[in-house]
Amino acid sequence: MEAQNNYLELESRIAQVLKNIYDPEIPVSIFDLGLIYEIIVEEGGKVEIVMTLTAPNCPMVDELMEEINEKVRGIQGVSDLVINLTFDPPWTKDMMTEEAMLELGLL
C-alpha cells in the first residue's frame, strides 16, 4: 500500500511539472492541451509518459521532448524516463481541459 502511495505521489509531482511545460506554438501547457495520455510510474522510479502532439509533423517536437526529458528527470524519485509518442488516438480539441479552452477563447 505504501509503494502505491509513493507511485501516486510521484505521478502527481510529474503531472505538476508537465502542467508547467507549454506547447511552443500555443500558450497552453501540454497537460491542459490533453497531450499527455498516461503517466506510468514503476518500481525504482522508472517512469513512462505516453503522449501525443497536436500534429504529427510538429516542427518543435525535438525542443519539446528535450524540455520534458530535462524537467521530469529532474524530479526527485525519477530514476529513468521513457517518452512514447503516439498518434492513436489522434489529438483533437476535445482533449483539452476547460481551462485551456477558456485560455484560447474556445468557450
C-alpha positions in Angstrom: 0.0 0.0 0.0 2.8 2.4 0.9 4.5 1.7 -2.5 1.2 2.5 -4.3 1.0 5.8 -2.4 4.6 6.6 -3.4 3.8 5.9 -7.0 0.7 8.1 -6.9 2.7 10.9 -5.2 5.4 10.7 -7.8 2.8 10.7 -10.6 1.2 13.8 -9.1 4.6 15.6 -9.0 5.3 14.6 -12.6 1.8 15.9 -13.7 2.5 19.2 -11.9 5.8 19.6 -13.8 4.0 18.8 -17.1 1.4 21.5 -16.3 4.3 24.0 -16.4 5.6 22.9 -19.8 4.0 24.9 -22.6 3.4 23.9 -26.2 5.9 26.1 -28.1 3.2 27.3 -30.6 0.2 27.6 -28.2 0.3 29.4 -24.9 -1.2 26.5 -23.0 0.5 23.7 -21.1 0.9 20.3 -22.8 -1.0 18.8 -19.9 -4.0 21.1 -20.3 -3.9 20.6 -24.1 -4.6 16.9 -23.5 -1.3 15.8 -25.0 -0.4 13.6 -22.0 -2.3 10.3 -22.3 -0.7 8.4 -19.5 2.0 8.7 -16.8 3.2 5.3 -15.6 5.4 5.0 -12.5 7.1 1.7 -11.9 9.3 0.3 -9.2 12.5 2.1 -8.6 11.3 5.4 -10.1 11.1 4.2 -13.7 8.6 6.5 -15.5 6.9 6.2 -18.8 5.0 9.1 -20.4 2.6 8.3 -23.2 1.8 11.4 -25.1 0.9 12.8 -28.5 1.3 16.1 -30.4 -1.2 18.4 -31.8 0.0 17.5 -35.3 2.3 14.6 -36.4 4.6 17.0 -38.2 5.1 19.4 -35.3 8.3 21.4 -36.1 9.0 21.9 -32.4 9.0 18.2 -31.3 12.7 18.0 -30.5 12.7 21.1 -28.3 9.5 19.9 -26.5 10.9 16.4 -25.9 14.1 17.8 -24.6 12.3 20.1 -22.1 10.0 17.2 -20.9 13.0 14.9 -20.5 15.1 17.5 -18.7 12.4 18.6 -16.3 10.9 15.2 -15.5 14.3 13.6 -14.9 15.0 16.5 -12.5 12.2 15.4 -10.2 13.4 13.6 -7.1 12.5 9.9 -7.3 12.6 9.6 -11.1 15.4 7.2 -12.0 14.6 6.6 -15.6 12.3 8.1 -18.2 10.9 6.8 -21.5 8.7 9.1 -23.6 6.4 7.3 -26.0 4.9 9.4 -28.7 1.7 8.0 -30.2 -0.9 9.3 -32.6 -3.5 6.7 -31.7 -5.9 8.1 -30.8 -5.1 11.3 -32.7 -5.3 14.5 -30.7 -8.4 16.6 -31.0 -9.6 19.8 -29.3 -12.0 17.7 -27.3 -9.0 16.5 -25.2 -8.3 20.0 -23.9 -9.2 21.0 -20.3 -11.9 23.6 -19.8 -9.2 26.0 -18.6 -7.3 25.5 -21.9 -10.4 26.1 -23.9 -11.1 29.3 -22.0 -7.5 30.5 -22.4 -7.7 30.0 -26.2 -11.2 31.6 -26.4 -12.9 28.4 -27.5 -15.6 28.6 -24.8 
